[in-house]
Amino acid sequence: MLYFVTAFLHTVCEDRSLKAMLSKNQVKNITSLHSKKERDAEKLFIVEGEKMAKELLASDFEIEMLFAVEGWISENIDTLQSRGVEFQGIDEGDLKKISLLSTPNKVFVLVKQKQAEPDHSLFSGSLSLYLDAIRDPGNLGTIIRLAHWFGVSQIICSPDTVEIYNPKAVQSTMGSIFHVKLAEAELTDIIGDENKFPVFGALLEGDNIYKKENFTQGILVIGNESNGISSKNLKFISDKVKIPPFSESHAESLNAAMATSVFLSEYLRRKKYF
């Protein structure tokens, strides 16, 4: 646990909603979590804003410490107390000092990371996403949000995909990060020697996804924004698939999140409406 949290809790007065100024050391330790190195070391991540906090409080994620303006605490005191959340009221000035947002939004939370393993049972009967070296945190966050929307319950990231708990990725999920199972693994470790389910790969030379009859279960691999699926993972692809353009004068390409939305929409159509 971060030492500033322990020290801070010992100095909080009986009325926990009372505002208290953050010391320079407390601000320094909180803002150290803006760095991936410190997030990894402390196994914490940052959640900001009213909507994100609402989704967080309705989830099973563990909260290390919550900081918020007094009005927000007053409105949410019953939920905070029922969940046993440690919290402290701070003013907007201190919120701005620790926030990553250009316009801080009432509440800032330190949350414990989950260390999940891939769930192999989800490869049969449903679709899981595998993200191969996705580098843009906004793309990652959007893909997590898409998975939640289209009923995909698991995303597995390659070790060289952007950090799952990158603050920009977390905020881009709009709360969906609390509803989708996220894990990190090499594709080879998931599939092993005997592959009993299809592994779809989003590739320009693939088959038309709208004519792919077995696109109802397995793994869909989404490649890097610039380079596509890595050569080490291509050998595991059993079914190459693509999104056909409407006409010959089409855009050069779709980005990773846009392509994922189309694939998942087709997956949902086949699962629910066929």
Backbone as CSV, one residue per row, in Angstrom:
resi,resn,N_x,N_y,N_z,CA_x,CA_y,CA_z,C_x,C_y,C_z
1,MET,0.846,-1.199,0.000,0.000,0.000,0.000,0.877,1.242,0.000
2,LEU,0.500,2.260,-0.710,1.243,3.504,-0.708,1.299,4.072,0.706
3,TYR,2.496,4.493,1.137,2.613,4.939,2.516,1.810,6.197,2.776
4,PHE,1.593,7.013,1.724,0.834,8.253,1.955,-0.608,7.938,2.348
5,VAL,-1.165,6.818,1.852,-2.543,6.468,2.190,-2.647,6.121,3.669
6,THR,-1.712,5.282,4.154,-1.721,4.902,5.554,-1.593,6.118,6.456
7,ALA,-0.627,6.977,6.135,-0.412,8.170,6.940,-1.623,9.085,6.897
8,PHE,-2.211,9.174,5.723,-3.352,10.072,5.533,-4.544,9.629,6.375
9,LEU,-4.813,8.332,6.384,-5.973,7.828,7.104,-5.843,8.024,8.605
10,HIS,-4.623,8.017,9.116,-4.426,8.207,10.542,-4.667,9.658,10.967
11,THR,-4.653,10.571,10.003,-4.821,11.975,10.341,-6.195,12.504,9.995
12,VAL,-7.052,11.670,9.403,-8.398,12.109,9.044,-9.242,12.260,10.309
13,CYS,-10.003,13.346,10.405,-10.817,13.590,11.588,-12.056,12.704,11.585
14,GLU,-12.811,12.729,12.700,-13.971,11.858,12.859,-14.994,12.055,11.751
15,ASP,-15.261,13.315,11.380,-16.189,13.576,10.265,-15.400,13.434,8.975
16,ARG,-15.511,12.263,8.318,-14.651,11.977,7.172,-14.995,12.832,5.959
17,SER,-16.171,13.465,5.947,-16.531,14.294,4.809,-15.956,15.699,4.930
18,LEU,-15.334,16.012,6.093,-14.761,17.335,6.293,-13.564,17.511,5.372
19,LYS,-13.461,18.684,4.774,-12.349,18.932,3.873,-11.027,19.001,4.633
20,ALA,-9.978,18.486,4.029,-8.635,18.601,4.587,-7.676,18.890,3.451
21,MET,-6.742,19.766,3.706,-5.763,20.106,2.673,-4.799,18.934,2.476
22,LEU,-4.461,18.674,1.245,-3.440,17.675,0.968,-2.064,18.311,1.150
23,SER,-1.157,17.600,1.807,0.201,18.105,1.959,0.958,17.951,0.642
24,LYS,2.111,18.603,0.551,2.929,18.490,-0.664,3.358,17.047,-0.887
25,ASN,3.673,16.324,0.194,4.086,14.924,0.057,2.934,14.052,-0.423
26,GLN,1.741,14.333,0.068,0.568,13.569,-0.371,0.292,13.799,-1.851
27,VAL,0.355,15.057,-2.276,0.171,15.376,-3.693,1.238,14.682,-4.531
28,LYS,2.475,14.717,-4.047,3.584,14.095,-4.782,3.361,12.598,-4.943
29,ASN,2.929,11.945,-3.875,2.735,10.492,-3.936,1.529,10.100,-4.779
30,ILE,0.474,10.897,-4.705,-0.695,10.612,-5.540,-0.350,10.798,-7.010
31,THR,0.310,11.905,-7.328,0.627,12.188,-8.739,1.717,11.268,-9.276
32,SER,2.443,10.579,-8.384,3.424,9.602,-8.883,2.723,8.498,-9.663
33,LEU,1.419,8.282,-9.362,0.655,7.254,-10.059,0.249,7.677,-11.460
34,HIS,0.606,8.891,-11.853,0.452,9.285,-13.251,1.435,8.494,-14.107
35,SER,2.446,7.920,-13.484,3.494,7.154,-14.164,3.173,5.660,-14.169
36,LYS,3.356,5.019,-15.315,3.123,3.572,-15.435,4.002,2.792,-14.457
37,LYS,5.236,3.228,-14.305,6.164,2.535,-13.408,5.594,2.458,-12.000
38,GLU,5.068,3.564,-11.498,4.513,3.584,-10.146,3.186,2.812,-10.059
39,ARG,2.365,2.914,-11.114,1.114,2.136,-11.119,1.411,0.646,-11.052
40,ASP,2.419,0.213,-11.808,2.801,-1.203,-11.794,3.329,-1.608,-10.423
41,ALA,4.140,-0.742,-9.825,4.744,-1.057,-8.530,3.695,-1.150,-7.424
42,GLU,2.726,-0.247,-7.450,1.720,-0.195,-6.386,0.464,-1.011,-6.705
43,LYS,0.362,-1.505,-7.960,-0.815,-2.268,-8.400,-2.105,-1.464,-8.205
44,LEU,-2.029,-0.188,-8.551,-3.169,0.715,-8.461,-3.397,1.386,-9.804
45,PHE,-4.591,1.914,-10.012,-4.845,2.767,-11.164,-5.801,3.879,-10.783
46,ILE,-5.947,4.855,-11.689,-6.691,6.076,-11.403,-8.017,6.086,-12.143
47,VAL,-9.057,6.478,-11.423,-10.387,6.662,-12.006,-10.850,8.067,-11.645
48,GLU,-11.374,8.802,-12.635,-11.824,10.171,-12.374,-13.208,10.426,-12.967
49,GLY,-13.958,11.292,-12.308,-15.235,11.751,-12.845,-16.433,11.038,-12.257
50,GLU,-17.583,11.696,-12.307,-18.797,11.189,-11.691,-19.294,9.884,-12.317
51,LYS,-19.330,9.826,-13.658,-19.836,8.616,-14.312,-18.923,7.426,-14.027
52,MET,-17.611,7.656,-14.139,-16.670,6.567,-13.888,-16.764,6.088,-12.440
53,ALA,-16.890,7.025,-11.510,-16.992,6.651,-10.102,-18.274,5.861,-9.836
54,LYS,-19.364,6.255,-10.480,-20.633,5.534,-10.316,-20.501,4.089,-10.791
55,GLU,-19.892,3.891,-11.952,-19.697,2.530,-12.481,-18.761,1.737,-11.577
56,LEU,-17.724,2.394,-11.082,-16.777,1.742,-10.183,-17.457,1.261,-8.909
57,LEU,-18.262,2.118,-8.303,-18.919,1.779,-7.043,-19.935,0.651,-7.207
58,ALA,-20.425,0.463,-8.424,-21.378,-0.622,-8.690,-20.668,-1.923,-9.072
59,SER,-19.341,-1.886,-9.139,-18.565,-3.061,-9.549,-17.947,-3.742,-8.330
60,ASP,-17.163,-4.814,-8.604,-16.494,-5.513,-7.504,-15.020,-5.127,-7.387
61,PHE,-14.608,-4.054,-8.064,-13.236,-3.581,-7.930,-13.030,-3.009,-6.523
62,GLU,-11.849,-3.250,-5.964,-11.524,-2.733,-4.634,-10.967,-1.316,-4.727
63,ILE,-11.479,-0.447,-3.873,-11.052,0.954,-3.850,-10.029,1.150,-2.732
64,GLU,-8.896,1.720,-3.086,-7.862,2.017,-2.100,-8.176,3.307,-1.347
65,MET,-8.520,4.361,-2.096,-8.823,5.652,-1.471,-9.579,6.518,-2.467
66,LEU,-10.547,7.259,-1.955,-11.354,8.136,-2.805,-11.262,9.569,-2.282
67,PHE,-11.012,10.495,-3.202,-10.962,11.911,-2.886,-12.051,12.614,-3.693
68,ALA,-12.813,13.490,-3.041,-13.893,14.162,-3.773,-14.274,15.463,-3.083
69,VAL,-14.939,16.328,-3.846,-15.457,17.566,-3.267,-16.636,17.215,-2.360
70,GLU,-16.895,18.077,-1.402,-17.888,17.766,-0.361,-19.285,17.492,-0.914
71,GLY,-19.690,18.251,-1.933,-21.022,18.048,-2.498,-21.208,16.649,-3.039
72,TRP,-20.196,16.130,-3.718,-20.278,14.776,-4.278,-20.344,13.743,-3.152
73,ILE,-19.543,13.951,-2.124,-19.557,13.013,-0.992,-20.929,12.990,-0.323
74,SER,-21.508,14.158,-0.132,-22.831,14.229,0.501,-23.881,13.463,-0.296
75,GLU,-23.800,13.569,-1.628,-24.774,12.898,-2.493,-24.581,11.391,-2.518
76,ASN,-23.369,10.931,-2.217,-23.053,9.507,-2.366,-22.647,8.838,-1.062
77,ILE,-22.909,9.501,0.062,-22.424,9.004,1.350,-22.960,7.608,1.680
78,ASP,-24.219,7.333,1.356,-24.786,6.009,1.678,-24.050,4.896,0.945
79,THR,-23.767,5.133,-0.343,-23.044,4.129,-1.136,-21.630,3.943,-0.612
80,LEU,-20.964,5.033,-0.306,-19.592,4.956,0.207,-19.539,4.168,1.510
81,GLN,-20.468,4.441,2.396,-20.467,3.765,3.686,-20.868,2.295,3.562
82,SER,-21.825,2.003,2.668,-22.248,0.605,2.504,-21.145,-0.252,1.910
83,ARG,-20.292,0.375,1.105,-19.169,-0.367,0.514,-17.911,-0.320,1.369
84,GLY,-17.959,0.470,2.434,-16.799,0.575,3.313,-15.624,1.282,2.667
85,VAL,-15.906,2.272,1.834,-14.864,2.987,1.094,-14.198,4.038,1.987
86,GLU,-12.876,4.043,2.022,-12.143,5.114,2.687,-12.170,6.334,1.769
87,PHE,-12.574,7.479,2.307,-12.685,8.663,1.457,-12.301,9.910,2.230
88,GLN,-12.030,10.980,1.479,-11.715,12.254,2.093,-12.193,13.390,1.205
89,GLY,-12.832,14.374,1.826,-13.239,15.562,1.095,-12.061,16.487,0.865
90,ILE,-11.931,16.972,-0.334,-10.890,17.950,-0.663,-11.527,19.077,-1.469
91,ASP,-10.817,20.195,-1.579,-11.386,21.292,-2.355,-10.959,21.186,-3.815
92,GLU,-11.536,22.027,-4.657,-11.271,21.952,-6.093,-9.816,22.254,-6.429
93,GLY,-9.165,23.057,-5.598,-7.755,23.359,-5.828,-6.887,22.131,-5.701
94,ASP,-7.102,21.354,-4.627,-6.337,20.122,-4.446,-6.708,19.080,-5.496
95,LEU,-7.989,19.037,-5.873,-8.415,18.094,-6.913,-7.669,18.371,-8.217
96,LYS,-7.507,19.640,-8.521,-6.791,20.017,-9.746,-5.328,19.604,-9.684
97,LYS,-4.741,19.648,-8.491,-3.322,19.296,-8.338,-3.067,17.818,-8.631
98,ILE,-4.022,16.959,-8.299,-3.785,15.517,-8.461,-4.419,14.942,-9.721
99,SER,-5.283,15.724,-10.380,-6.029,15.206,-11.533,-5.178,15.148,-12.795
100,LEU,-5.541,14.200,-13.665,-4.947,14.104,-15.004,-5.822,14.790,-16.050
101,LEU,-7.025,15.188,-15.674,-7.966,15.790,-16.611,-7.721,17.287,-16.747
102,SER,-7.955,17.814,-17.935,-7.802,19.257,-18.134,-8.831,20.028,-17.325
103,THR,-10.013,19.420,-17.138,-11.050,19.984,-16.279,-11.448,18.924,-15.255
104,PRO,-10.834,18.950,-14.059,-11.139,17.943,-13.033,-12.625,17.896,-12.703
105,ASN,-13.122,16.666,-12.437,-14.562,16.460,-12.285,-14.927,15.808,-10.948
106,LYS,-14.885,16.548,-9.875,-15.478,16.250,-8.560,-14.891,15.085,-7.774
107,VAL,-14.452,14.018,-8.475,-14.029,12.829,-7.736,-12.819,12.173,-8.404
108,PHE,-11.884,11.714,-7.554,-10.628,11.095,-7.987,-10.426,9.863,-7.116
109,VAL,-10.236,8.692,-7.747,-10.193,7.439,-6.982,-8.944,6.635,-7.316
110,LEU,-8.329,6.083,-6.289,-7.244,5.119,-6.459,-7.837,3.724,-6.307
111,VAL,-7.670,2.895,-7.320,-8.335,1.594,-7.392,-7.298,0.487,-7.530
112,LYS,-7.556,-0.656,-6.901,-6.642,-1.792,-6.993,-6.804,-2.497,-8.342
113,GLN,-5.683,-2.754,-8.991,-5.700,-3.469,-10.257,-6.108,-4.924,-10.042
114,LYS,-6.733,-5.501,-11.063,-7.033,-6.926,-11.054,-5.988,-7.657,-11.897
115,GLN,-5.507,-8.761,-11.409,-4.532,-9.568,-12.137,-5.238,-10.830,-12.634
116,ALA,-5.901,-10.721,-13.783,-6.739,-11.824,-14.279,-5.983,-12.705,-15.263
117,GLU,-6.359,-13.978,-15.281,-5.851,-14.942,-16.252,-6.918,-15.161,-17.322
118,PRO,-6.526,-15.483,-18.573,-7.525,-15.769,-19.612,-8.449,-16.912,-19.213
119,ASP,-9.716,-16.744,-19.503,-10.718,-17.772,-19.197,-10.961,-18.598,-20.463
120,HIS,-10.384,-19.791,-20.507,-10.475,-20.637,-21.696,-11.894,-21.121,-21.971
121,SER,-12.725,-21.155,-20.960,-14.095,-21.617,-21.159,-14.882,-20.667,-22.051
122,LEU,-14.431,-19.427,-22.165,-15.137,-18.439,-22.977,-14.812,-18.547,-24.464
123,PHE,-13.863,-19.397,-24.831,-13.499,-19.534,-26.242,-14.503,-20.402,-27.005
124,SER,-15.269,-21.169,-26.288,-16.298,-22.000,-26.922,-17.674,-21.431,-26.590
125,GLY,-18.458,-21.193,-27.608,-19.804,-20.671,-27.413,-19.902,-19.166,-27.386
126,SER,-18.765,-18.483,-27.340,-18.768,-17.019,-27.371,-17.461,-16.534,-27.996
127,LEU,-17.380,-15.252,-28.219,-16.200,-14.676,-28.867,-15.376,-13.897,-27.853
128,SER,-14.056,-14.105,-27.877,-13.118,-13.302,-27.090,-12.272,-12.485,-28.059
129,LEU,-11.828,-11.334,-27.610,-10.939,-10.495,-28.412,-9.499,-10.697,-27.970
130,TYR,-8.581,-10.747,-28.948,-7.154,-10.729,-28.647,-6.558,-9.506,-29.342
131,LEU,-5.940,-8.621,-28.569,-5.370,-7.391,-29.106,-3.862,-7.555,-29.241
132,ASP,-3.394,-7.514,-30.472,-1.996,-7.774,-30.809,-1.258,-6.449,-31.013
133,ALA,-0.573,-5.999,-29.955,0.272,-4.793,-30.007,-0.504,-3.516,-30.337
134,ILE,-1.713,-3.397,-29.813,-2.445,-2.135,-29.936,-1.712,-1.101,-29.085
135,ARG,-1.349,0.023,-29.665,-0.484,0.977,-28.970,-1.208,2.228,-28.488
136,ASP,-2.318,2.560,-29.096,-2.997,3.803,-28.745,-3.968,3.573,-27.587
137,PRO,-3.787,4.264,-26.451,-4.673,4.033,-25.308,-6.131,4.385,-25.598
138,GLY,-6.355,5.386,-26.466,-7.724,5.725,-26.851,-8.381,4.592,-27.609
139,ASN,-7.634,3.936,-28.498,-8.153,2.767,-29.218,-8.484,1.640,-28.255
140,LEU,-7.573,1.387,-27.309,-7.808,0.314,-26.337,-9.080,0.590,-25.537
141,GLY,-9.219,1.811,-25.041,-10.397,2.150,-24.260,-11.676,2.016,-25.055
142,THR,-11.630,2.451,-26.313,-12.807,2.348,-27.177,-13.162,0.887,-27.447
143,ILE,-12.154,0.048,-27.655,-12.398,-1.377,-27.910,-13.016,-2.047,-26.683
144,ILE,-12.573,-1.689,-25.492,-13.176,-2.227,-24.263,-14.643,-1.816,-24.193
145,ARG,-14.914,-0.574,-24.544,-16.297,-0.072,-24.536,-17.149,-0.812,-25.567
146,LEU,-16.588,-1.064,-26.732,-17.295,-1.803,-27.781,-17.596,-3.235,-27.337
147,ALA,-16.616,-3.866,-26.700,-16.819,-5.236,-26.224,-17.986,-5.293,-25.242
148,HIS,-18.046,-4.338,-24.356,-19.142,-4.270,-23.385,-20.478,-4.089,-24.107
149,TRP,-20.506,-3.221,-25.094,-21.743,-2.921,-25.838,-22.252,-4.152,-26.587
150,PHE,-21.336,-4.872,-27.231,-21.730,-5.991,-28.085,-21.705,-7.344,-27.375
151,GLY,-21.543,-7.347,-26.071,-21.665,-8.590,-25.320,-20.460,-9.495,-25.361
152,VAL,-19.285,-8.944,-25.645,-18.048,-9.727,-25.593,-17.466,-9.572,-24.193
153,SER,-17.383,-10.655,-23.456,-17.058,-10.546,-22.037,-15.578,-10.645,-21.715
154,GLN,-14.724,-10.924,-22.717,-13.299,-11.094,-22.429,-12.418,-10.464,-23.509
155,ILE,-11.414,-9.711,-23.060,-10.376,-9.177,-23.935,-9.031,-9.601,-23.375
156,ILE,-8.201,-10.167,-24.243,-6.849,-10.553,-23.847,-5.873,-9.689,-24.628
157,CYS,-4.941,-9.071,-23.918,-3.975,-8.179,-24.547,-2.609,-8.845,-24.629
158,SER,-1.929,-8.649,-25.732,-0.552,-9.113,-25.832,0.308,-8.283,-24.882
159,PRO,1.455,-8.815,-24.440,2.313,-8.064,-23.519,2.791,-6.719,-24.079
160,ASP,2.819,-6.578,-25.415,3.266,-5.313,-25.995,2.109,-4.392,-26.381
161,THR,0.897,-4.741,-25.976,-0.225,-3.807,-26.109,-0.098,-2.761,-25.016
162,VAL,-0.623,-1.567,-25.280,-0.570,-0.493,-24.289,-1.160,-0.964,-22.963
163,GLU,-0.651,-0.442,-21.875,-1.075,-0.816,-20.523,-2.596,-0.721,-20.366
164,ILE,-3.192,-1.779,-19.850,-4.640,-1.828,-19.637,-5.107,-0.679,-18.753
165,TYR,-4.299,-0.339,-17.736,-4.712,0.682,-16.765,-4.112,2.056,-17.058
166,ASN,-3.697,2.271,-18.295,-3.290,3.610,-18.719,-4.469,4.567,-18.476
167,PRO,-4.253,5.708,-17.826,-5.378,6.601,-17.491,-6.232,7.011,-18.686
168,LYS,-5.602,7.264,-19.831,-6.388,7.640,-21.012,-7.250,6.471,-21.478
169,ALA,-6.695,5.253,-21.427,-7.467,4.066,-21.811,-8.634,3.868,-20.849
170,VAL,-8.362,4.003,-19.546,-9.408,3.824,-18.535,-10.547,4.812,-18.763
171,GLN,-10.212,6.098,-18.949,-11.246,7.113,-19.138,-12.017,6.881,-20.436
172,SER,-11.330,6.401,-21.466,-11.978,6.165,-22.765,-13.010,5.045,-22.714
173,THR,-12.903,4.170,-21.710,-13.882,3.086,-21.606,-15.240,3.574,-21.108
174,MET,-15.284,4.752,-20.515,-16.534,5.311,-19.968,-17.198,4.351,-18.974
175,GLY,-16.387,3.618,-18.232,-16.899,2.710,-17.213,-16.975,1.254,-17.638
176,SER,-16.815,0.981,-18.927,-16.906,-0.411,-19.406,-15.766,-1.282,-18.894
177,ILE,-14.669,-0.674,-18.459,-13.543,-1.435,-17.923,-13.964,-2.260,-16.701
178,PHE,-15.036,-1.846,-16.032,-15.506,-2.554,-14.846,-16.456,-3.708,-15.182
179,HIS,-16.724,-3.906,-16.476,-17.705,-4.916,-16.886,-17.139,-5.969,-17.841
180,VAL,-15.905,-5.778,-18.303,-15.289,-6.710,-19.256,-14.060,-7.344,-18.614
181,LYS,-13.942,-8.661,-18.723,-12.783,-9.370,-18.171,-11.560,-9.037,-19.018
182,LEU,-10.491,-8.564,-18.382,-9.272,-8.167,-19.081,-8.100,-8.988,-18.577
183,ALA,-7.308,-9.495,-19.511,-6.143,-10.295,-19.147,-5.000,-9.985,-20.105
184,GLU,-3.815,-10.443,-19.745,-2.638,-10.267,-20.605,-1.959,-11.615,-20.800
185,ALA,-1.643,-11.963,-22.051,-0.991,-13.243,-22.328,-0.496,-13.267,-23.766
186,GLU,0.473,-14.113,-24.028,0.897,-14.376,-25.402,-0.144,-15.290,-26.044
187,LEU,-0.398,-15.098,-27.329,-1.377,-15.920,-28.030,-0.979,-17.392,-28.004
188,THR,0.308,-17.662,-28.114,0.785,-19.045,-28.105,0.462,-19.752,-26.782
189,ASP,0.467,-18.994,-25.683,0.168,-19.581,-24.379,-1.316,-19.891,-24.214
190,ILE,-2.152,-19.181,-24.959,-3.597,-19.411,-24.886,-3.994,-20.630,-25.696
191,ILE,-3.427,-20.716,-26.892,-3.875,-21.739,-27.843,-3.229,-23.096,-27.585
192,GLY,-1.947,-23.104,-27.307,-1.273,-24.375,-27.058,-1.124,-25.195,-28.334
193,ASP,-0.872,-26.487,-28.175,-0.627,-27.353,-29.325,-1.906,-27.806,-30.027
194,GLU,-2.970,-27.961,-29.249,-4.221,-28.454,-29.822,-5.286,-27.372,-29.783
195,ASN,-5.561,-26.786,-30.929,-6.554,-25.715,-30.983,-7.924,-26.299,-31.326
196,LYS,-8.875,-26.125,-30.416,-10.200,-26.706,-30.613,-11.259,-25.669,-30.964
197,PHE,-10.843,-24.448,-31.220,-11.791,-23.385,-31.551,-11.174,-22.498,-32.633
198,PRO,-11.997,-21.811,-33.430,-11.447,-20.970,-34.498,-10.739,-19.737,-33.953
199,VAL,-9.664,-19.349,-34.630,-8.952,-18.115,-34.323,-9.041,-17.228,-35.559
200,PHE,-9.875,-16.219,-35.489,-10.085,-15.313,-36.612,-9.040,-14.200,-36.570
201,GLY,-8.545,-13.848,-37.744,-7.586,-12.759,-37.829,-8.081,-11.694,-38.780
202,ALA,-8.100,-10.447,-38.330,-8.528,-9.335,-39.182,-7.403,-8.991,-40.151
203,LEU,-7.575,-9.416,-41.424,-6.527,-9.260,-42.426,-7.139,-8.815,-43.752
204,LEU,-6.403,-7.988,-44.500,-6.918,-7.456,-45.761,-7.179,-8.558,-46.784
205,GLU,-6.438,-9.664,-46.680,-6.608,-10.761,-47.647,-7.587,-11.818,-47.131
206,GLY,-8.352,-11.480,-46.107,-9.262,-12.450,-45.524,-10.556,-12.636,-46.292
207,ASP,-11.378,-13.553,-45.805,-12.697,-13.800,-46.389,-13.684,-12.728,-45.905
208,ASN,-14.671,-12.490,-46.710,-15.732,-11.542,-46.382,-16.409,-11.952,-45.066
209,ILE,-16.359,-11.085,-44.047,-16.898,-11.427,-42.741,-18.405,-11.690,-42.799
210,TYR,-19.099,-11.050,-43.734,-20.552,-11.206,-43.824,-20.958,-12.562,-44.406
211,LYS,-19.985,-13.297,-44.951,-20.259,-14.619,-45.506,-19.605,-15.734,-44.681
212,LYS,-19.021,-15.361,-43.552,-18.295,-16.321,-42.717,-19.265,-16.988,-41.754
213,GLU,-19.648,-18.206,-42.057,-20.723,-18.858,-41.318,-20.354,-19.236,-39.883
214,ASN,-19.095,-19.456,-39.614,-18.712,-19.929,-38.271,-18.282,-18.808,-37.331
215,PHE,-18.613,-17.587,-37.690,-18.180,-16.448,-36.874,-19.114,-16.266,-35.671
216,THR,-19.116,-17.256,-34.788,-19.994,-17.233,-33.617,-19.267,-17.597,-32.326
217,GLN,-18.036,-18.046,-32.434,-17.270,-18.396,-31.236,-15.786,-18.416,-31.556
218,GLY,-14.959,-18.438,-30.516,-13.522,-18.491,-30.706,-12.841,-17.213,-30.279
219,ILE,-11.766,-16.856,-30.999,-10.983,-15.655,-30.706,-10.883,-14.817,-31.972
220,LEU,-11.069,-13.530,-31.845,-10.842,-12.593,-32.937,-9.595,-11.781,-32.615
221,VAL,-8.580,-11.874,-33.472,-7.320,-11.155,-33.275,-7.357,-9.839,-34.049
222,ILE,-7.143,-8.742,-33.332,-7.063,-7.414,-33.928,-5.605,-6.961,-33.861
223,GLY,-5.040,-6.630,-35.011,-3.622,-6.310,-35.066,-3.291,-4.853,-34.790
224,ASN,-2.013,-4.592,-34.753,-1.463,-3.260,-34.525,-1.988,-2.245,-35.544
225,GLU,-2.167,-1.000,-35.100,-2.738,0.051,-35.941,-1.977,0.255,-37.250
226,SER,-0.651,0.094,-37.224,0.158,0.332,-38.432,0.578,-0.946,-39.144
227,ASN,0.895,-1.970,-38.374,1.514,-3.167,-38.947,0.615,-4.396,-38.994
228,GLY,-0.586,-4.306,-38.461,-1.483,-5.444,-38.486,-1.068,-6.521,-37.492
229,ILE,-1.460,-7.749,-37.775,-1.143,-8.875,-36.888,0.327,-9.243,-37.036
230,SER,0.995,-9.442,-35.923,2.429,-9.733,-35.936,2.704,-11.097,-36.565
231,SER,3.892,-11.237,-37.127,4.270,-12.483,-37.810,4.251,-13.674,-36.854
232,LYS,4.593,-13.459,-35.575,4.618,-14.576,-34.619,3.216,-15.116,-34.331
233,ASN,2.208,-14.269,-34.572,0.833,-14.701,-34.295,0.070,-15.139,-35.539
234,LEU,0.577,-14.792,-36.713,-0.111,-15.163,-37.948,-0.288,-16.675,-38.082
235,LYS,0.687,-17.424,-37.582,0.625,-18.887,-37.741,-0.517,-19.522,-36.948
236,PHE,-1.081,-18.774,-35.998,-2.179,-19.313,-35.195,-3.556,-18.981,-35.775
237,ILE,-3.567,-18.155,-36.820,-4.841,-17.752,-37.415,-5.418,-18.903,-38.244
238,SER,-6.607,-19.362,-37.886,-7.242,-20.435,-38.658,-8.194,-19.876,-39.716
239,ASP,-8.736,-18.691,-39.476,-9.712,-18.082,-40.380,-9.381,-16.603,-40.591
240,LYS,-8.932,-16.265,-41.786,-8.658,-14.864,-42.093,-9.960,-14.181,-42.525
241,VAL,-10.238,-13.027,-41.935,-11.489,-12.329,-42.250,-11.215,-10.846,-42.521
242,LYS,-12.098,-10.266,-43.330,-11.958,-8.837,-43.629,-13.340,-8.192,-43.709
243,ILE,-13.340,-6.861,-43.642,-14.553,-6.070,-43.856,-14.488,-5.551,-45.289
244,PRO,-15.362,-6.002,-46.179,-15.274,-5.569,-47.577,-15.723,-4.112,-47.723
245,PRO,-15.064,-3.345,-48.582,-15.488,-1.962,-48.823,-16.764,-1.931,-49.661
246,PHE,-17.480,-0.840,-49.558,-18.745,-0.696,-50.287,-18.504,-0.529,-51.782
247,SER,-17.446,0.195,-52.151,-17.169,0.446,-53.570,-15.668,0.457,-53.800
248,GLU,-15.284,0.585,-55.063,-13.862,0.598,-55.395,-13.170,1.854,-54.892
249,SER,-13.880,2.971,-54.841,-13.289,4.226,-54.367,-13.531,4.360,-52.866
250,HIS,-12.837,3.498,-52.098,-13.061,3.442,-50.657,-11.893,4.053,-49.890
251,ALA,-12.100,4.268,-48.609,-11.026,4.762,-47.751,-9.888,3.744,-47.723
252,GLU,-8.692,4.234,-47.424,-7.524,3.351,-47.443,-7.642,2.244,-46.402
253,SER,-8.161,2.572,-45.233,-8.267,1.562,-44.174,-9.178,2.071,-43.060
254,LEU,-9.505,1.168,-42.126,-10.225,1.518,-40.909,-9.262,1.369,-39.740
255,ASN,-9.381,2.234,-38.736,-8.483,2.040,-37.599,-8.953,0.850,-36.760
256,ALA,-8.134,0.477,-35.789,-8.390,-0.756,-35.032,-9.751,-0.741,-34.344
257,ALA,-10.103,0.371,-33.729,-11.379,0.439,-33.015,-12.560,0.413,-33.981
258,MET,-12.447,1.132,-35.105,-13.530,1.132,-36.092,-13.753,-0.265,-36.647
259,ALA,-12.672,-0.948,-36.991,-12.794,-2.304,-37.532,-13.408,-3.254,-36.500
260,THR,-12.977,-3.109,-35.254,-13.517,-3.961,-34.199,-15.021,-3.781,-34.063
261,SER,-15.499,-2.544,-34.176,-16.935,-2.289,-34.043,-17.731,-3.016,-35.115
262,VAL,-17.206,-3.058,-36.339,-17.910,-3.734,-37.430,-17.918,-5.248,-37.201
263,PHE,-16.766,-5.793,-36.847,-16.691,-7.233,-36.590,-17.629,-7.645,-35.449
264,LEU,-17.649,-6.872,-34.384,-18.484,-7.236,-33.237,-19.961,-7.056,-33.525
265,SER,-20.285,-6.090,-34.349,-21.686,-5.922,-34.755,-22.166,-7.147,-35.529
266,GLU,-21.313,-7.658,-36.421,-21.666,-8.846,-37.195,-21.747,-10.073,-36.280
267,TYR,-20.835,-10.150,-35.310,-20.882,-11.255,-34.342,-22.205,-11.242,-33.582
268,LEU,-22.619,-10.073,-33.099,-23.876,-9.972,-32.363,-25.061,-10.352,-33.247
269,ARG,-25.043,-9.907,-34.495,-26.142,-10.213,-35.416,-26.290,-11.720,-35.587
270,ARG,-25.161,-12.402,-35.739,-25.213,-13.848,-35.947,-25.655,-14.588,-34.676
271,LYS,-25.207,-14.128,-33.522,-25.529,-14.795,-32.269,-26.981,-14.578,-31.856
272,LYS,-27.494,-13.380,-32.114,-28.791,-13.024,-31.567,-29.925,-13.058,-32.573
273,TYR,-29.624,-12.835,-33.852,-30.710,-12.632,-34.824,-30.764,-13.674,-35.925
274,PHE,-29.814,-14.598,-35.960,-29.869,-15.653,-36.966,-30.850,-16.731,-36.528
